[in-house]
Amino acid sequence: MNLINEIDNFINQTKDPREIKRAIAVKLKLQGKAYREIQDLLQVIKDLLASGKIGFLWKE
């Protein structure tokens, strides 16, 4: 199973909307989106994305 699939599984199993948003952000980054574009799309700040259960995948 690749990382994108693992993130999709995490999204499907998670009930916390903040964690879902973080997971979507990581997925978008892995797909080549720029940090600023992700922040604009999800209406969040970078520091918020770096926290939470999936935040360890958020690398600059």
C-alpha positions as CSV (number, residue, x, y, z in Angstrom):
1,M,0.0,0.0,0.0
2,N,1.4,3.4,-0.9
3,L,1.4,6.5,1.2
4,I,-1.5,8.1,-0.7
5,N,-3.6,5.1,-0.1
6,E,-2.7,5.1,3.6
7,I,-3.7,8.8,3.8
8,D,-7.0,8.0,2.1
9,N,-7.7,5.2,4.6
10,F,-6.9,7.6,7.4
11,I,-9.3,10.2,6.0
12,N,-12.0,7.6,5.7
13,Q,-11.6,6.3,9.3
14,T,-11.1,9.7,11.0
15,K,-14.1,11.6,12.4
16,D,-12.1,14.7,13.5
17,P,-12.5,17.4,10.8
18,R,-9.2,19.0,11.8
19,E,-7.4,15.7,11.2
20,I,-9.1,15.2,7.9
21,K,-8.0,18.7,6.8
22,R,-4.5,18.0,7.8
23,A,-4.5,14.7,5.9
24,I,-5.9,16.3,2.8
25,A,-3.1,18.9,3.1
26,V,-0.4,16.2,3.3
27,K,-2.0,14.4,0.3
28,L,-2.0,17.6,-1.8
29,K,1.6,18.3,-0.9
30,L,2.6,14.7,-1.9
31,Q,0.8,15.4,-5.2
32,G,3.0,18.4,-5.8
33,K,0.9,21.3,-4.7
34,A,2.7,24.4,-3.3
35,Y,2.3,25.2,0.5
36,R,0.7,28.5,-0.3
37,E,-1.8,26.9,-2.6
38,I,-2.7,24.3,0.0
39,Q,-3.1,27.0,2.6
40,D,-5.4,29.0,0.3
41,L,-7.5,25.9,-0.7
42,L,-8.0,24.7,2.8
43,Q,-8.1,28.1,4.5
44,V,-5.6,27.2,7.2
45,I,-2.2,28.4,8.4
46,K,0.9,26.2,8.0
47,D,1.4,25.7,11.7
48,L,-2.0,24.2,12.1
49,L,-1.2,21.7,9.3
50,A,2.0,20.6,11.0
51,S,0.2,19.4,14.2
52,G,-2.0,16.5,14.8
53,K,-1.8,12.8,14.2
54,I,-0.7,13.1,10.5
55,G,1.3,16.3,11.0
56,F,4.6,14.4,11.0
57,L,4.2,13.9,7.3
58,W,4.1,17.7,6.7
59,K,7.6,18.6,5.7
60,E,8.9,21.9,4.3
